[in-house]
């Protein structure tokens, strides 16, 4: 393709006319297939030629990059192999042209060239090819007389390269060669030169980002004490930059070091302690967030190391010295906890509750949760004074912060460590459900839900009725967010009665007096006009499902009254208007959830009780299976399994109508979860109808064989397929 033609074709790829655009894309694909090396040369020239339209240069560079990149691992490897197949002398010309464009006076061309060069370097550097790459970049960064923009683009190129190499090494596991020390030395020398304190801030920022991306494969440099000291000093100096972007990028590097090199931190912890604490206390939010992330990462690392040590101890082994947990987080509690509780009071008033925008108070709460999990009971004396002092504070910020602090430490400590405070908190929290501030109510409902999940045994028995009624009272009258949290609380409260053997003996449990009202109210929640907000509708359905699953025998009448109402709702759902894609998704989501409710009710009743409703149930399921929604199919097929298990031989009357949808599910290799459920349904039906399975077997066996032979099918599906063959064989043998 000639240069004028390529220019025109690249611009045509942006044409709003789909006919023109499609023809241009086809022309580029033909050029790629006809002679890939020449096509790379042509694209490189378009990118590098000064005076060309900047849009064309950018499009050429991006198309060049995309010829080397793919989301699919196999396609990525294929693209890399095609590049390697180009003769070295041709590759040299292409590389020289592309890397030359990094010195372009046009910023867009420089930036695009940096991206294209990074993809080539990702392929070649691990194999010690293209030695000129790092030499050119180092000259660009350290050399005098070059524009700052060139230095920034060169450092960006290094950053992109490090990021891509780290990603490909992760994908390849142990199959890819290690990056040689000579290469990492040159990379780090260039980056550290760029991050020097006397450099302009934009250059320091690009260098700091590049350093963060390089840390995952510079272990040999980090093992060397002198080099490690130099790297840490450089990063710590950058945290004092006058530019917030540089400071934040420096802390991102520190977070990476905590994650990658925990065993190397000891000599630097006093400095990092002082730096991060000062930053959390007084720096801009974007920087403080990264400083908090350092402590979150430390807590996660220490949890992992302690878990590993516990596993080794069980096996009679001792963890290696480099895997020892030093306990930095526990040692810092006295100073860290007041700092984190202070961040909790910095809620963002301008952000809607439903936005879930990451801010200082949310980051502090997440960090506090991780710290609590890492130090367990030791957190309680450091946080509970703050909670007790401020949970009834006149200032809503302190009320919400105290509630969030309490919620954040519920998971780490034992019942013995925090149980007494849980016991005392219930009346206060129930009162706070009616707070004048929405955020306080939201956090309170979330906290109650967490208590029901993690410390239900610490809830006083006499408080149970007030708790249930308090949560139920927030289901219809509050904002979707608060009502959703109330659903979460009821869900967890009901889940606490799982495996409740006493109910089987006595015929009842503590939920029974409230079951009818809760189910009725939750169904009203499903019908709220705003139920699609804050996951409210799904939360209500999930709460209904768990209530049914853990219902005691004495509320069976309630369930039998609920069953026809659910079947009727499912039948009516097919008439719901669906004018937009959002309407359609909502409609199909409801249908899937209703199928799930029918399934859990079916398991709680007898065959005789269920039989009168089965025709209506299966008719609705078959209609659900006509939608083009994988989740709906999964739910309808799974619920059909429950019906088959209960009806046993009498399920055969539905087989003729079900068979086409069953086959579609078995051959749905892309949505492998649907395929898995369909395979399970075949096994359940085989056990249910036994010899009556014979007429349907040929087609089913053919689909199962296709599944085994399909190389792209998710590996988790194949063991159930093999098991299914056995179910079918036993069924036919029994017949």
N, C-alpha and C positions, 0 to 999 in steps of 0.2 A: 504494500500500500504506500503510495507516494506521500510526501509530507503535506502537500495541499489537501489531498484526499483525507489523510488522517485528521488534520485540523477540522475539516468540515464534519467528518464522521463523529469526532468527539463532541463537538457542539450539538450535533443532531441527537446525541444521546440525552440531551437535556430538553429536547423539543417537547412542548406540551401535546403535540399531535401524536397519538400512540402509533400510528402507521409509520411516521417518519422515525420515531424513537426505536420501534421494533426492527426496522430495516437497518438502522445504524448499529444496533447491538448485534445483529446477525453478521454485519460486515466485520466488526471487531472479532467476533468468534471465528469467522473464516480466516482472517489474518493470523490469528493465534494458531489455528490448526494447520495452516499452509506452511508457515515457516516461523516457528516460535522465536528463534534467535533474532531474525530480522525484525520481527515485531517488537521485541524488547529494545533493539537498537533504535527503531523509529520512535517509540514512546520516550526513551531516554533523551533523544534529540529534541523532541517537543518540549519536554520538561526543562532542558538546559538552555534552549535558545533564547537569548535576551531579545527583547522587543516583541516577542510573541504575546498574544492576548493572555492575560494572567489566568483567566478561567480555563483556557485550553491547557496551559502549563499545569494547572492544578489537576485537571481531569486526567491528563496523561500520567502524572505521577501517581495518582490514586489507582488508575487502572493497572499501572505497573505493579504497585504493591499488591493489588488484589489477585494478580496472576500468581502470586507466591503464598497467598493466605487462604485458609478455608477453616470453617468451624468444625467440619467433620474430620476426625483424625486420619482416616484412610485417604481422604481427598487431599489433606494437607501433605501427607507423605508423598503422594503422587505428584503434587505440584513441586515439591522440593526435588524429587528425583528428575523431573523434567528439566529443572534449572541445572542440576548437576550434569545432565547429559549434553548440555551445550558445550562445544569445544572451549578449552580454557582461554585460547587467544580471543575468541569472540566475547566471552564473559568479561575478560579484562577490559576490553573497549567499552562495554556497557557500564561496568562499575566505575571506570574512570569518568565517564560522562555524567553519571548520576551523582557521584560524590562531588564533582566539580560544581554542581548546581547549589550545593550548600553555601557557596560563596556569592550567590546571586544577590544583587542589590534589592531584589523584590522579596519582601517577607514571606508571602504565600508560597513562592517557588522554593525558598530555603526550607520552610517548614515541611512542605510536601516531599522534598528531596530527602530530608531527615527520616521521614517515615519509610520511603522506598529503600534507602540505604540500610536501615535497620533490619528490614526483612531479608536482604541479601546477607548481611552480617550474621543473622540468626542461623542461616544455613551453613555458612562457610567458617566462621570463627571456631566452632567446636572441633573442626578438622584442621585447624591451624592454616587455613587458606585466607587469602586477601590480607596479607600483612600490612599493605599500604593503608588500610581502613583506619586503624588506630593511630598510625603515624600522621595521617592527614588531619584527623580530628584533634590530635594533641597540638599540632602546629597551629591549627585554627584557634584553639583556646589559649595557648600560651604565647603565641607569636604577637609581636607588636605591629601596629599599623592596620590591623583588621577591624572592621566595624563590629561594635558590640553585638549587633544582630547576628552576625556570622558565628560569634562565640556562643550565643544562646542557642542557635540552631544546631551547632555541633554538639553541645551538651544535651540538647533534646534528643538528638540522634543516639547518643550514648545511652540516655535513659530509656528510649524506645527499645534499643538493642538489648539492654539488660533485662527489661521487662519480658520481652519476647523469648529470650534465651531461658530465663527462669521458668517461663510457662512451658516451653517445649521440653525442658529437662524433667519437669514434673510429670508431663504426659508420658515421656519415654521411660520413666523409672530408671532402672539400671542399664538400659540398652544404649543410652547416648554417651558419648565420650565426655569426660570431665573437661571443663574449661582450664586450659593450662595456666600455671602460675604467671608465666610471662605476659599472658593476655590480661589477666586480672590486675597484675602490677601496673601495666600501662593504663588500663581503664581507671584505676584508683588514682594514679598520679595525675591524670588529666582532670578527673572530677575534683580532687582535692585542690588543685590549682584554681579551678573555677569557683570554689566555695570560700576562697580566702577572704579575710575581713576587708581587704582593700579593694575588692571587686565591687562593681555596681550591683545593686540588689537584684535586678532581673537575671543577671548572670549567676549570682549566688543561688537564686531560687531554682533555676534550671539544673544547676550542679547538685543541689540538695535532693531534688526529685530523682536525678540519675543515681545518686548514692543509695537512696532507699531501694531502688530497683536492683542494684548490684549486690546487696548484702546476702541474698540467698545462695550465691555461688562464690563468695569470697572467704570461705572458711579458713583456707590456708593462710590468708593475710590476717584474719582475726586470731588465729592460733599464735601468731608471732607477737610477743608483748609490745615491742617497739612500734610495730605497724598498728596494732590495736590502740595503743595510746594515742598515736597520731590521728587515727580515724575518730576516736571518741573526743579528742580535744577539738578537732575541726568541727564536729557536730555541735558540741556544747558551746563553742564560740558562736556558731550560727544561731543558737537560741537567743542570743543577745542582740541580733540584728534589729535595726530600726524598722524593718519591713515585716509586717505581720505574716505575709506569705512565706518569707524565708524562715521565720521562727516556727510556723506550723509545719513546714516541710522538714525542718531539723528534728522536731519532736516525732514526726512520722518515722524518721530514721531510728530514733531512740526506741520507739515502739517495736520496730522490726528487730532491733538488737535484743530487746527483752524476749521476743518470741524465738529468734534463731539462736541466740548465744547466752541464754540464762546463766550457764555455768561460768561465763566470763565477767559477770557484772560486779563481783564483790568489791574490786578495787575502786569502782566508780560510783557506788551506791550513795555515798555521802553527798557527792556533788549532784547526782541525779535527784536525790531526795530534796535538796535545797532548791534546785532549778524548777522542778515540777511543782513543788508546793507554792513557790512565789508566783509561778505562772497561773496556776489554778486560782489563786487568790486575787490576782490583779490584772491579768493580761486580757486581751480581746478574746471574745468567745471562741473564734475559730482556732486560736492557739491553745486556749485553756482546754478545749475538747480533746486535743491530742495529748496534752499532759495527763488528763484523767485516763485516757486510753492506755497510757503506760502502766498505770496501777491496775487497770482492768486486766491487761495482758499478763502482768506479773501474777495476779491472783489465779488466772486460768492456768498458767504454767505450773504454779505451785500445787494446785489441785491435781493436775495430771501427774506430777512427780510423786505426790503422796499416794495417789491411787496405784501407781506403778510399784512403789515401795511396798505397799500393803499386799499386792498380788505376789511379789517376790517373796515376802515374808511368809505367806501361806505355803509357798513351795519350798520353804527352808533356805532361801537364797538372800544374799545381801545386794542392794543396788550398787552399781559402780559409783565411784566418787563423783564423776562428772554429772551424775543423775540425782545427786542429793538435793533435797529441798532445804534451802538455807533459812527460810522463814522470814523473808524481808517484810511481807505484808503484816504478819503478826507483830513484828518488832516496831512497825510504824503506826500501829492502831491508835495510840494515844494522840498522835498529831494528825493522822489521816482522817479519822472519823469526824472531828469537828469541822474539818475542811469540806468533807463530802456533805455533811448536813447543811453547811452554809450554802453549797451549790443548790441544794434542794429548794431553797427559798427564792431562787432566781428564776421563777417560772416566767414564761413569755406570755404576757397578757394579750398581745396582738395576734397570736396564733390560735386558730380555732382548735378546740379539743380534738376534733376528728382528723386534723391534718397530720398528726403524728410526726411533726417536724422535729428533727433531732436538735436538741438544745442542751444548755448546761445542766438544767435540773434533771432531764431524762438521762443524760450521760452519768451524772452523779448517782442516780438511783440504780442504774445498771451496774456501775462500779461497786456500789455498796452491796448489791446482791451477790456479786462475785466474791467480794471480800468476805462476806458472811459465810458463803459456802466454803471458802478456803480455811477460815479460822474457827468456824463452828461456834461453840458456846462462848468463846472468848470475846465475841462481838457484843454480847448482851450488855455488859456493864458500861460499854462505851457509847451505846446508842440509846438505851432506855431512858436515861435522865433527860435527854433532849426530847424524846417522845412524850414523857410524862409532863415536862414543863410546858410544852407548846401545843398539845393536841386540842386544848380548849382556848388557845390564844385568841385575842380579839382580832388580830390581823390574819386574814384568810391565808396569806402566804405561809405563815408559820403553822397554821392548822393543817394545811395540805402537806407541807413538808414533813411534819411530825407523823402524819398518817402514812405517807410514802416511805419514810424511814422505817417505820414498824413493819410495813408490808415487805420491804426489801430484805429484812433480816429473818423472815419467817422460815426460809428454807434451810439455812445452815445449821442453826442450833437444834439440840435434841428437845424432846418434850419436857425433860427435866429442866433444861436450861431456860426455856422460854414459856413453858406451859402456864406458869402462874400469871404471867403478863397477858397471855391469850385469854385466860379465864376472866381477868379483870377488864379486858378491853371490849368485850361484846356489848355491854350496855352503852358504853361511850360511843362505839362505832354505830350502833343502831340509831342512836340519837343524831349522829352526824349525817345519816342518810337523808335527813331533812334540812341540811345546812343551806344557807342562803346562796352559797357559791357553787356553781356547777362543777368546777374542778375538784372541790373538796368532796362533793357527793360521788363523783366518778371514782376518785381514788379510794374513798371509803368502801364503795361497793366492791371494787377490785380487791381490797384488803380482806373483806369478809369472805370473798370467794377463795382467796389464798388460804385463809384459816380453815375453811371447810375442806380444802384439798389436802393441806399439810398437817393440821393439828386438830382434826375434828374431835378427837378423844379429850381434848382439853376444854371443849365447850361445855359449860355447866348444863346438866340435864334440865334444870328448871328454866334455863334461858331458851331452850329449843323452840317452844311455841312462838316466843317473841321474835326469834331469829327468822323462822319460816315466814311468819306474817309480815315482818319488816321487809324482807326481800320481795315477797309477793306484792306488797303495797307499792313497790317501785316499778312494777312491770308495765303498767299502762299509763302512769301519770307523768313519768319523767322523760328526759331527752333520750333519743335512741342509745346514746353512749352509756348513760347511767342504767337504763333498762337492760342493755346488753350485759353489763357487769352483774346485774341482779340475776339474769339467766345463768351466768357463769357460777354465781354462788349457789343457786338451786341445783345446778348440774353437779357441782362438787359435793354438795350436801347429800344428794341422792346416791352418788357414787360411793359414799362412805358405807352404804348398806350392802355393797357387793359381798358375796360370800357370807351373808348373815345367816348362820345356821339356826339362830334362835327363832327366826321368822318361820322356818319350816316346822319347828316344833310347836310354837305358840300360835301360829297362823296369822301373826300380825307383826308390825314393827312401828317405830315412831313416826314414819311417814304416812301411815294409813289414814289418820284423821284428816290430813290435808290433801290427800291425793286428788279427790274430785275437783276441789277448788283450784289447785295448782294446774291440773291439766286443762281445765276450762279457761283459766286466765291466760295460760301460755298459748292456747289456740287463738285467743283474742289478740295476743301480741303478734302472732303470725299475720293477722289481718290488718295490723296498723298500717296506715298509708306511708309512714316513714320507716317501715320495717326493713327496707333494703339498705338503710344507713347503718353504719357501725356494726355490720354483721349481725344485726338484731334478729332477723328472721331465722338465720341458721342457728344462732345461739338458742333461740326458743325451741326449735325442732330438736336440737341436741339435748336440751334439758328434758323435753317430753320423753325422748327415747330412753334416757338413763332412768327417769322416774318409772317408766314401764318395766324396764329390765330388772329393777330392784323392788318392784311392787310385791307386797306380801300377799298370801293367798286370800286374805279377807277383803281385798279390793278387786277381786276378779269381776264382780258385777260392773264395777266402774269401767274396767277394760272392755268388757263385752258391749257396753253402751258406746264406748269410744270407737270401736272397730267399724261399725257401719258409718259413723260420721266421717272417719278417715277415708273409707272407700268412696263415700259420696263426694268428699272434697277432691279426691283424685279424678273421679269421673267429671266433675265440674271444671277441673283445671284445663281440660282439652278445649273448653269454650272461651278461655281467657284470651282477650285480644293481644296480639303481639305485633305492634306496628313498627317497632324498632328492634335492632339486634339486642339492645339491653332488655326490652320486654321479653324477647324470645328466651334469652339466657335465664331471666328471672322465672319465667314460666316453667322451663325445663328443670331448673334447680329445685323448684317446689315439688315437681312431679317425682324427682329422684328422692327427695327427703320423705315424701309421703309413702313411697314404696318401702323405704327403710322403716318407717313406723309400723306399717302392716307386717313387716317381717318380725319385728320384736314383739308385737302383740301375739302373732301366730305361735311363737315359741312358748308363750305363757298360758295358752289355752289347750283344751283337748281336741282330738279329731272330731268328736261329735259336736262340740261347740263351734268349731270352725267350718264344718261342711256346708251349712246353709249359705255361707258367704263366698265360697270358693269360686263359683262361676263368675260372679261379679269381679272378684279380685283378679282372676286370670285374664278376663276380658280387658280390664284396665292395664294390666301388665303388658299384654300384647300390643295395646295401643301406645304405651310408653316406648316399646321397642321399635316403633315405627319412626320415632324422632331420630335426628342425626346428632345425637349427643352421647358421647362415650360414658360420661358419668351416669346419665339416666340408664343406659344399657346395663352398666355394672350393677346399679341398685336393683333394677327390675329382675335381672338374672339371679342375683344373690337372694332376693326375696322369693323367687320361684323355687330355689333350692329348699327354703324353709317349708314352703307348701308341699313340695314333693316328699320331704322327710315325714311330714305329718300324715299326708293322705296315703302314702305307700302305694299299693297296687292301683288304687282308684285315680291316681294321677294320670294314668295312661290316656284318659279321654281328652287331655289337653295336648298330647304329643303332636298330633297332626298339625295343629295350628302353630305350635311352638317351634317345630322343627326348622322352618326357614330362618327364623331369628336366631336360633341356637347355632345354625351353620354360619350365619354372618358373624356371630360372636367368636366362634372357633377360628375363623379365618381373619379376624381383626388383629393382624400381627403388629400393626403400628401402635394401637392402644392396647399394649400387652396386658394391662390390668383387666380389661374386658375379656380378653382371651383366657386369662387365668380363671376368672369367675365362670366363664362358659365351660371350661374343662371341669371345674369342680361341680357344676350343675349336671354335666353328663354322668359323673360318678354318682351323685346323689340320686339321679333318676334311675340309674342302673340298679342301685341297691333297693330303690322303692318299687319298681315295677318288674324287676327280674326278667323272666323269660319274655315278657311282652315288649322288651327292648329290641328283639330280633329284627323286626321290619325296618328299624331306623338305623341299624348298625353300619351298613355299607358306606353310606354317605358320611357318617360320623367318623368311622375308622379312616376313611380317605382324608378327611380334614385333619385328623390327629397326626397322620403320617406326614402331611404337608408341614404341619407345625414342627415336627422333629427335624425335617429336612431343610427348614428355612434358616439360613445362617444369620440373618439379621434379627431374628426373634430374640427377645430378652431371655437370658439364660435361666431366669427364675421360673419360666413357664414350663421348661422341658421335664423336670422331675414330676410335676403333677400330671403331665401327659402320659408318662410311663406308668404311673400309678393308675391312671384312668383305664389303660388297656386291661389291667388286672380286674378292675371293677366290672368292665363290660364282659370279660371272660367268665367271671363268677356269676354274673346275672344270667347269661345265656345258658351256662351249665346248670344253674338252679332251675331254669325253665325246662 
